[in-house]
Each structure stands twice: as C-alpha cells, then as structure tokens.
Amino acid sequence: MDYLLDESSIIWLISKSRYLLKRKLQDELKEYDISLEQWAILSRVYRAEGCNQKKIAEMSLKDRAAVTRILNILENKELVERKNSTYDKREFLIYLTDKGHDLYNKTAVIMSQSLHEINSIFSENELKQLELSLNKLISNLE
C-alpha cells in the first residue's frame, strides 16, 4: 500500500510538479505584491472583462466564495472594480481598473517568459505528448 504515494507514483509526481511550478511562478510575482491565485483571477478578468463572479469562478475552477475573497483583495488593491449589471441588480460585473490593466500587462510579460522557460525543458514532441497525456487524464477524471 505504501507504493501508492511513494515518489514514483503519478499522484506524487503531479503534486510535486504543481507545487514547484506554483512556487516558481509565485516568486516571479513577488515584487508586484500579488499572489499567483490573485494573478490567475486578474488574468481571467482581463480575458473576460464584464463577466460576473460566477463565470470567473467557473473559468478558474474555484468555488464562488474563494473568488469573492480574491476579488475583494483585488478591489482593495484597486486592480478590479465591480459594476452593477443592467440586467440583474443582484449581479456584479467585474472589470479591470487602469491600475489593473497596467499590472496585468507588466506581469503577463513575466509569466509568458516563465512559461517559455518551463516549456523549453521539453522537446516539441515531449511537450505535445505531455499535453496529450494530461488532457487524457483530465477528461477521464471529469
């Protein structure tokens, strides 16, 4: 039974990879006073400005309460703003502020460089196979 979580199991390797990737990307963002989770939400808002919190939660694979907490932090940092929906008074639509756009543009360059660096670890064929394998795992787990 111990073999299930030893250092050669796929669960351990995926978990360790996730941890190391998260730590690397978090280090890249440190000087901008934004966590990786906050940046991920900021990025979702950038790509879908004017959508509601529910949609952001779905896109981020996070529960609505977690997204609300992160949006509150981003709003306190003046990076996002909530505006009332014209269709539903109970709904807020999320937009980046000018400060949010500026921060996103600066950090997107850094994140893109990090992604390029990570991708360069693999050959083109290895990267494609990794993508196929992970997508196969995801589709079978969903």
N, CA, C and O of each residue as an XYZ file, in Angstrom:
568
protein
N       0.808     -1.191      0.000
C       0.000      0.000      0.000
C       0.859      1.266      0.000
O       0.436      2.289     -0.538
N       2.057      1.216      0.594
C       2.930      2.389      0.632
C       3.333      2.866     -0.755
O       3.640      4.045     -0.934
N       3.339      1.973     -1.739
C       3.741      2.336     -3.091
C       2.800      3.349     -3.731
O       3.167      4.001     -4.708
N       1.583      3.490     -3.188
C       0.609      4.400     -3.783
C       1.059      5.856     -3.733
O       0.763      6.633     -4.641
N       1.768      6.222     -2.681
C       2.177      7.616     -2.546
C       3.694      7.774     -2.480
O       4.196      8.776     -1.969
N       4.422      6.785     -2.996
C       5.864      6.966     -2.994
C       6.259      7.938     -4.108
O       5.424      8.320     -4.928
N       7.510      8.329     -4.133
C       7.990      9.375     -5.033
C       7.926      9.021     -6.513
O       8.177      9.879     -7.358
N       7.599      7.788     -6.840
C       7.496      7.417     -8.253
C       6.035      7.321     -8.727
O       5.779      7.100     -9.911
N       5.087      7.486     -7.804
C       3.679      7.387     -8.221
C       3.272      8.626     -8.998
O       3.792      9.715     -8.756
N       2.361      8.466     -9.911
C       1.902      9.570    -10.758
C       1.250     10.673     -9.913
O       1.396     11.855    -10.221
N       0.540     10.295     -8.864
C      -0.089     11.290     -7.991
C       0.986     12.154     -7.324
O       0.866     13.378     -7.277
N       2.022     11.513     -6.815
C       3.104     12.250     -6.172
C       3.803     13.165     -7.176
O       4.072     14.328     -6.872
N       4.097     12.648     -8.366
C       4.816     13.433     -9.368
C       4.003     14.645     -9.836
O       4.555     15.730    -10.016
N       2.707     14.463    -10.029
C       1.854     15.586    -10.441
C       1.765     16.603     -9.310
O       1.854     17.807     -9.553
N       1.591     16.136     -8.083
C       1.513     17.043     -6.931
C       2.806     17.824     -6.746
O       2.776     19.033     -6.519
N       3.932     17.145     -6.843
C       5.220     17.817     -6.675
C       5.454     18.822     -7.803
O       5.942     19.926     -7.560
N       5.109     18.445     -9.024
C       5.244     19.362    -10.166
C       4.391     20.602     -9.958
O       4.846     21.720    -10.200
N       3.165     20.411     -9.515
C       2.257     21.539     -9.260
C       2.838     22.457     -8.193
O       2.830     23.678     -8.344
N       3.337     21.868     -7.123
C       3.923     22.647     -6.034
C       5.117     23.466     -6.528
O       5.217     24.658     -6.237
N       6.015     22.831     -7.270
C       7.214     23.518     -7.744
C       6.889     24.604     -8.772
O       7.496     25.675     -8.766
N       5.941     24.321     -9.641
C       5.510     25.336    -10.615
C       4.890     26.535     -9.911
O       5.193     27.684    -10.233
N       4.030     26.257     -8.959
C       3.370     27.324     -8.206
C       4.408     28.176     -7.475
O       4.326     29.404     -7.486
N       5.373     27.532     -6.848
C       6.411     28.256     -6.121
C       7.245     29.129     -7.058
O       7.557     30.274     -6.731
N       7.600     28.595     -8.211
C       8.389     29.356     -9.189
C       7.614     30.578     -9.671
O       8.154     31.683     -9.705
N       6.359     30.383    -10.041
C       5.556     31.494    -10.557
C       5.270     32.522     -9.462
O       5.256     33.725     -9.720
N       5.045     32.042     -8.250
C       4.827     32.961     -7.123
C       6.054     33.830     -6.899
O       5.925     35.027     -6.642
N       7.234     33.249     -6.993
C       8.469     34.012     -6.843
C       8.582     35.098     -7.907
O       9.068     36.196     -7.635
N       8.134     34.785     -9.113
C       8.182     35.757    -10.209
C       7.279     36.963     -9.931
O       7.572     38.076    -10.367
N       6.192     36.739     -9.212
C       5.208     37.796     -8.952
C       5.465     38.570     -7.665
O       4.830     39.595     -7.418
N       6.385     38.087     -6.853
C       6.596     38.643     -5.511
C       6.773     40.160     -5.508
O       6.187     40.850     -4.674
N       7.568     40.676     -6.423
C       7.849     42.120     -6.413
C       6.634     42.965     -6.794
O       6.654     44.184     -6.626
N       5.581     42.332     -7.303
C       4.382     43.068     -7.701
C       3.276     43.008     -6.643
O       2.167     43.492     -6.868
N       3.585     42.417     -5.503
C       2.643     42.335     -4.385
C       1.319     41.701     -4.803
O       0.240     42.199     -4.481
N       1.430     40.597     -5.524
C       0.239     39.862     -5.938
C       0.560     38.369     -5.884
O       1.618     37.933     -6.339
N      -0.357     37.604     -5.330
C      -0.143     36.160     -5.251
C      -0.492     35.523     -6.589
O      -1.134     36.142     -7.437
N      -0.064     34.287     -6.765
C      -0.370     33.572     -8.002
C      -1.879     33.402     -8.164
O      -2.403     33.544     -9.269
N      -2.585     33.099     -7.065
C      -4.043     32.945     -7.140
C      -4.714     34.262     -7.514
O      -5.662     34.276     -8.299
N      -4.227     35.361     -6.958
C      -4.774     36.669     -7.321
C      -4.496     36.975     -8.790
O      -5.357     37.500     -9.497
N      -3.288     36.644     -9.242
C      -2.932     36.898    -10.638
C      -3.808     36.057    -11.569
O      -4.223     36.531    -12.626
N      -4.085     34.825    -11.184
C      -4.925     33.959    -12.019
C      -6.316     34.570    -12.196
O      -6.871     34.536    -13.294
N      -6.875     35.121    -11.133
C      -8.187     35.770    -11.232
C      -8.071     37.056    -12.042
O      -8.932     37.342    -12.874
N      -7.025     37.825    -11.808
C      -6.795     39.038    -12.588
C      -6.714     38.703    -14.081
O      -7.255     39.427    -14.917
N      -6.050     37.630    -14.397
C      -5.905     37.174    -15.778
C      -7.258     36.775    -16.385
O      -7.544     37.078    -17.543
N      -8.080     36.094    -15.586
C      -9.421     35.705    -16.061
C     -10.273     36.937    -16.347
O     -10.989     36.992    -17.347
N     -10.186     37.917    -15.461
C     -10.950     39.160    -15.660
C     -10.449     39.863    -16.914
O     -11.248     40.383    -17.693
N      -9.137     39.884    -17.115
C      -8.561     40.517    -18.301
C      -9.132     39.885    -19.574
O      -9.483     40.588    -20.521
N      -9.218     38.563    -19.584
C      -9.688     37.849    -20.777
C     -11.197     37.892    -20.958
O     -11.701     37.642    -22.053
N     -11.919     38.209    -19.887
C     -13.387     38.202    -19.983
C     -13.971     39.376    -19.204
O     -14.856     39.201    -18.367
N     -13.468     40.565    -19.489
C     -13.960     41.733    -18.758
C     -15.463     41.871    -18.912
O     -16.020     41.647    -19.987
N     -16.099     42.241    -17.825
C     -17.543     42.442    -17.837
C     -18.339     41.188    -17.547
O     -19.567     41.205    -17.628
N     -17.662     40.094    -17.209
C     -18.417     38.889    -16.842
C     -18.675     38.919    -15.336
O     -18.097     39.726    -14.608
N     -19.539     38.040    -14.892
C     -19.891     38.030    -13.475
C     -18.964     37.102    -12.681
O     -18.164     36.362    -13.252
N     -19.092     37.160    -11.361
C     -18.242     36.365    -10.477
C     -18.452     34.867    -10.690
O     -17.505     34.088    -10.581
N     -19.658     34.468    -10.985
C     -19.941     33.049    -11.206
C     -19.133     32.530    -12.390
O     -18.551     31.447    -12.318
N     -19.094     33.292    -13.472
C     -18.352     32.892    -14.670
C     -16.854     32.843    -14.383
O     -16.156     31.938    -14.840
N     -16.368     33.818    -13.625
C     -14.946     33.821    -13.263
C     -14.614     32.578    -12.438
O     -13.570     31.959    -12.641
N     -15.488     32.216    -11.519
C     -15.278     31.015    -10.695
C     -15.234     29.765    -11.572
O     -14.380     28.900    -11.379
N     -16.147     29.671    -12.530
C     -16.169     28.513    -13.431
C     -14.885     28.440    -14.261
O     -14.290     27.373    -14.406
N     -14.472     29.574    -14.795
C     -13.259     29.612    -15.623
C     -12.013     29.282    -14.810
O     -11.046     28.738    -15.344
N     -12.035     29.608    -13.531
C     -10.873     29.434    -12.657
C     -10.847     28.105    -11.924
O      -9.865     27.776    -11.258
N     -11.921     27.342    -12.048
C     -12.057     26.073    -11.319
C     -11.984     26.295     -9.811
O     -11.392     25.501     -9.079
N     -12.601     27.397     -9.361
C     -12.645     27.722     -7.933
C     -14.096     27.919     -7.523
O     -14.953     28.228     -8.351
N     -14.358     27.737     -6.235
C     -15.718     27.985     -5.765
C     -15.944     29.494     -5.676
O     -14.997     30.276     -5.598
N     -17.211     29.878     -5.689
C     -17.563     31.298     -5.727
C     -17.060     32.060     -4.498
O     -16.664     33.221     -4.604
N     -17.076     31.412     -3.341
C     -16.611     32.082     -2.119
C     -15.125     32.434     -2.228
O     -14.718     33.527     -1.835
N     -14.323     31.525     -2.755
C     -12.886     31.789     -2.920
C     -12.665     32.930     -3.911
O     -11.812     33.790     -3.692
N     -13.428     32.936     -4.996
C     -13.299     34.003     -5.987
C     -13.727     35.333     -5.391
O     -13.096     36.359     -5.647
N     -14.784     35.327     -4.605
C     -15.236     36.559     -3.953
C     -14.146     37.116     -3.043
O     -13.888     38.320     -3.049
N     -13.502     36.241     -2.257
C     -12.412     36.685     -1.373
C     -11.262     37.292     -2.183
O     -10.726     38.340     -1.821
N     -10.895     36.637     -3.262
C      -9.791     37.141     -4.086
C     -10.184     38.449     -4.765
O      -9.377     39.375     -4.843
N     -11.414     38.528     -5.253
C     -11.872     39.778     -5.874
C     -11.897     40.916     -4.862
O     -11.594     42.057     -5.209
N     -12.254     40.619     -3.614
C     -12.224     41.643     -2.568
C     -10.812     42.183     -2.379
O     -10.616     43.390     -2.239
N      -9.828     41.282     -2.376
C      -8.431     41.692     -2.237
C      -8.014     42.544     -3.437
O      -7.391     43.594     -3.280
N      -8.362     42.081     -4.627
C      -8.003     42.825     -5.838
C      -8.696     44.180     -5.890
O      -8.130     45.157     -6.380
N      -9.914     44.233     -5.385
C     -10.644     45.500     -5.343
C      -9.986     46.450     -4.327
O      -9.858     47.645     -4.593
N      -9.576     45.929     -3.182
C      -8.882     46.748     -2.180
C      -7.551     47.283     -2.712
O      -7.103     48.357     -2.312
N      -6.929     46.533     -3.608
C      -5.680     46.979     -4.239
C      -5.946     47.876     -5.445
O      -5.018     48.316     -6.124
N      -7.222     48.139     -5.696
C      -7.670     48.989     -6.807
C      -7.280     48.431     -8.171
O      -6.954     49.180     -9.092
N      -7.317     47.098     -8.289
C      -6.981     46.432     -9.548
C      -8.226     46.038    -10.336
O      -8.187     45.954    -11.564
N      -9.329     45.798     -9.631
C     -10.601     45.476    -10.280
C     -11.697     46.332     -9.676
O     -11.552     46.889     -8.588
N     -12.787     46.421    -10.402
C     -13.971     47.097     -9.873
C     -15.200     46.289    -10.256
O     -15.257     45.652    -11.307
N     -16.172     46.340     -9.369
C     -17.451     45.674     -9.605
C     -18.454     46.739    -10.030
O     -18.536     47.815     -9.438
N     -19.211     46.412    -11.067
C     -20.263     47.319    -11.528
C     -21.578     46.546    -11.556
O     -21.604     45.364    -11.898
N     -22.654     47.213    -11.196
C     -23.965     46.574    -11.238
C     -24.334     46.215    -12.671
O     -24.075     46.971    -13.608
N     -24.933     45.067    -12.815
C     -25.430     44.626    -14.114
C     -26.699     45.399    -14.451
O     -27.515     45.680    -13.573
N     -26.860     45.737    -15.708
C     -28.092     46.419    -16.126
C     -29.240     45.427    -16.243
O     -30.404     45.825    -16.281
N     -28.917     44.133    -16.300
C     -29.952     43.105    -16.457
C     -30.435     42.529    -15.134
O     -31.596     42.141    -15.005
N     -29.541     42.476    -14.154
C     -29.882     41.871    -12.868
C     -29.220     42.689    -11.765
O     -27.996     42.675    -11.634
N     -29.996     43.383    -10.990
C     -29.472     44.267     -9.945
C     -28.669     43.524     -8.875
O     -27.846     44.127     -8.186
N     -28.906     42.225     -8.737
C     -28.178     41.429     -7.734
C     -26.801     40.995     -8.234
O     -25.981     40.498     -7.461
N     -26.554     41.183     -9.520
C     -25.324     40.685    -10.129
C     -24.322     41.823    -10.324
O     -24.678     42.944    -10.688
N     -23.056     41.492    -10.067
C     -21.975     42.437    -10.320
C     -21.142     41.930    -11.486
O     -20.870     40.735    -11.597
N     -20.745     42.842    -12.345
C     -19.851     42.530    -13.450
C     -18.470     43.062    -13.079
O     -18.347     44.125    -12.470
N     -17.447     42.323    -13.448
C     -16.092     42.617    -12.991
C     -15.261     43.195    -14.138
O     -15.253     42.672    -15.253
N     -14.569     44.280    -13.832
C     -13.721     44.965    -14.810
C     -12.374     45.279    -14.180
O     -12.281     45.477    -12.969
N     -11.334     45.325    -14.996
C     -10.042     45.791    -14.529
C     -10.055     47.313    -14.494
O     -10.659     47.961    -15.349
N      -9.390     47.867    -13.511
C      -9.172     49.308    -13.469
C      -7.951     49.611    -14.349
O      -7.305     48.692    -14.854
N      -7.646     50.871    -14.527
C      -6.423     51.234    -15.266
C      -5.199     50.650    -14.573
O      -4.281     50.150    -15.224
N      -5.199     50.721    -13.249
C      -4.096     50.150    -12.465
C      -4.025     48.628    -12.672
O      -2.937     48.057    -12.748
N      -5.190     47.985    -12.762
C      -5.242     46.546    -13.007
C      -4.714     46.183    -14.381
O      -3.978     45.207    -14.530
N      -5.087     46.967    -15.391
C      -4.567     46.733    -16.745
C      -3.055     46.888    -16.771
O      -2.349     46.084    -17.380
N      -2.567     47.919    -16.110
C      -1.134     48.177    -16.073
C      -0.393     47.011    -15.415
O       0.606     46.523    -15.944
N      -0.892     46.569    -14.254
C      -0.250     45.451    -13.556
C      -0.323     44.181    -14.393
O       0.659     43.445    -14.492
N      -1.469     43.920    -14.990
C      -1.596     42.713    -15.814
C      -0.585     42.748    -16.952
O       0.109     41.760    -17.192
N      -0.494     43.865    -17.650
C       0.432     43.956    -18.787
C       1.876     43.735    -18.360
O       2.631     43.074    -19.074
N       2.273     44.267    -17.222
C       3.640     44.064    -16.718
C       3.872     42.602    -16.348
O       4.890     42.016    -16.715
N       2.939     42.032    -15.632
C       3.136     40.669    -15.130
C       2.907     39.613    -16.207
O       3.478     38.525    -16.131
N       2.087     39.913    -17.198
C       1.860     38.944    -18.275
C       3.155     38.676    -19.031
O       3.395     37.546    -19.458
N       3.977     39.677    -19.200
C       5.269     39.508    -19.860
C       6.138     38.548    -19.042
O       6.773     37.648    -19.592
N       6.157     38.748    -17.749
C       6.962     37.898    -16.860
C       6.429     36.464    -16.870
O       7.201     35.508    -16.947
N       5.110     36.322    -16.791
C       4.516     34.982    -16.793
C       4.766     34.285    -18.137
O       4.997     33.077    -18.174
N       4.719     35.030    -19.216
C       4.993     34.472    -20.539
C       6.441     33.994    -20.632
O       6.713     32.930    -21.187
N       7.356     34.771    -20.094
C       8.766     34.366    -20.076
C       8.957     33.096    -19.250
O       9.717     32.206    -19.630
N       8.269     33.024    -18.131
C       8.356     31.828    -17.280
C       7.794     30.612    -17.999
O       8.371     29.526    -17.937
N       6.680     30.792    -18.677
C       6.082     29.692    -19.438
C       7.034     29.220    -20.529
O       7.195     28.018    -20.742
N       7.657     30.157    -21.214
C       8.627     29.802    -22.255
C       9.796     29.017    -21.649
O      10.251     28.024    -22.217
N      10.267     29.472    -20.505
C      11.368     28.796    -19.815
C      10.974     27.371    -19.411
O      11.752     26.432    -19.577
N       9.775     27.228    -18.886
C       9.287     25.905    -18.484
C       9.125     25.002    -19.697
O       9.530     23.840    -19.675
N       8.532     25.541    -20.754
C       8.336     24.750    -21.974
C       9.660     24.325    -22.599
O       9.739     23.267    -23.223
N      10.695     25.139    -22.438
C      11.980     24.823    -23.059
C      12.664     23.615    -22.420
O      13.651     23.111    -22.954
N      12.159     23.157    -21.304
C      12.689     21.957    -20.661
C      12.457     20.739    -21.562
O      13.237     19.787    -21.553
N      11.382     20.788    -22.328
C      10.957     19.658    -23.151
C      11.208     19.923    -24.629
O      11.240     21.068    -25.080
N      11.382     18.845    -25.359
C      11.400     18.970    -26.818
C       9.963     19.233    -27.272
O       9.022     19.080    -26.494
N       9.805     19.623    -28.518
C       8.457     19.877    -29.038
C       7.582     18.627    -28.949
O       6.406     18.711    -28.595
N       8.159     17.471    -29.269
C       7.407     16.210    -29.193
C       7.053     15.841    -27.757
O       5.943     15.385    -27.484
N       7.993     16.037    -26.848
C       7.727     15.737    -25.435
C       6.624     16.640    -24.891
O       5.749     16.188    -24.151
N       6.672     17.896    -25.257
C       5.664     18.850    -24.797
C       4.285     18.469    -25.328
O       3.297     18.518    -24.594
N       4.220     18.096    -26.578
C       2.939     17.686    -27.173
C       2.429     16.410    -26.494
O       1.235     16.298    -26.217
N       3.306     15.462    -26.228
C       2.905     14.219    -25.564
C       2.445     14.481    -24.137
O       1.471     13.885    -23.677
N       3.139     15.367    -23.439
C       2.736     15.735    -22.082
C       1.342     16.353    -22.100
O       0.493     16.009    -21.278
N       1.114     17.255    -23.030
C      -0.203     17.888    -23.164
C      -1.285     16.844    -23.451
O      -2.353     16.871    -22.839
N      -1.015     15.945    -24.362
C      -1.986     14.887    -24.682
C      -2.258     14.002    -23.467
O      -3.406     13.659    -23.184
N      -1.206     13.641    -22.760
C      -1.353     12.773    -21.586
C      -2.157     13.458    -20.482
O      -3.047     12.851    -19.888
N      -1.841     14.714    -20.213
C      -2.570     15.444    -19.169
C      -4.028     15.658    -19.566
O      -4.919     15.537    -18.725
N      -4.283     15.973    -20.828
C      -5.672     16.123    -21.283
C      -6.439     14.808    -21.193
O      -7.628     14.795    -20.874
N      -5.762     13.721    -21.472
C      -6.400     12.394    -21.332
C      -6.748     12.122    -19.880
O      -7.839     11.634    -19.584
N      -5.840     12.431    -18.978
C      -6.097     12.260    -17.548
C      -7.269     13.136    -17.114
O      -8.176     12.666    -16.428
N      -7.252     14.395    -17.508
C      -8.321     15.328    -17.138
C      -9.672     14.856    -17.656
O     -10.653     14.846    -16.913
N      -9.729     14.468    -18.914
C     -11.031     14.058    -19.477
C     -11.560     12.789    -18.824
O     -12.773     12.597    -18.730
N     -10.663     11.926    -18.374
C     -11.129     10.714    -17.694
C     -11.518     10.962    -16.241
O     -12.267     10.175    -15.662
N     -11.028     12.032    -15.650
C     -11.363     12.359    -14.268
C     -12.605     13.244    -14.157
O     -13.255     13.285    -13.113
N     -12.922     13.938    -15.225
C     -14.084     14.859    -15.181
C     -15.406     14.135    -15.122
O     -16.458     14.773    -15.082
